[in-house]
Amino acid sequence: LNLKDYHAALDHLERLVVQRLFELTKLNMSGTAYKLRVQIAAGIKRHSEAIRNALATYNKFARLVTPPHEALSLDTVIKYSFLGEFELLRFSREDICDCPWAKPAIREGVMSYYKLLCARKEIERLNIEVPHLLTSIQDELASFPVYIQDLKETDPPLAHEISLRWSLRRRINSQHLENIQKIMKLPG
């Protein structure tokens, strides 16, 4: 009976967290109107209380099953972004909770490893893109004043407008150049 109650409590908790994830997704959509956002925010607040109650029920039954499961905190449940996290809480024919890959610390370590791999690929990509941006800025610095000077003779109003735009762009480019210099000093 305890295992059945445990699974029912886990299913209820999972359902509430999934509803919360969907509501958070809808809340962050750009086309959502203000009134709907207010209603969704109120729904999220209600779901937070329901999640707390479901979590208390889950923790009660988690202690009663054999072997007992460790209690979950609200912060842990809120951080669950994948439904697979809940699947690891269930029993299979053999208890998977003792497997190394089922331990949260090891799973997070593996996730960190893959994030590190992605970061290295991003660095490789940036090692190509940053010099391209630098070359583009340098080309603009050399060519725009010449274009503006040529236009002053043929079309002074257009030259004036482009000159105004060029001064803004030059300030933006100077900020980009400062950031590029900082990037070039980084290892890798």
Secondary structure, DSSP 8 states (H G I E B T S, - for coil): -HHHHHHHHHHHHHHHHHHHHHHHHHHT-TT--HHHHHHHHHHHHHHHHHHHHHHHHHHHHHHHSSS------HHHHHH--STHHHHTTS--SS-GGGSGGGSHHHHHHHHHHHHHHHHHHHHHHHHHHHHHHHHHHHHHHHHHHHHHHHHHHH-HHHHHHHHHHHHHHHHHHHHHHHHHHHHHHS--
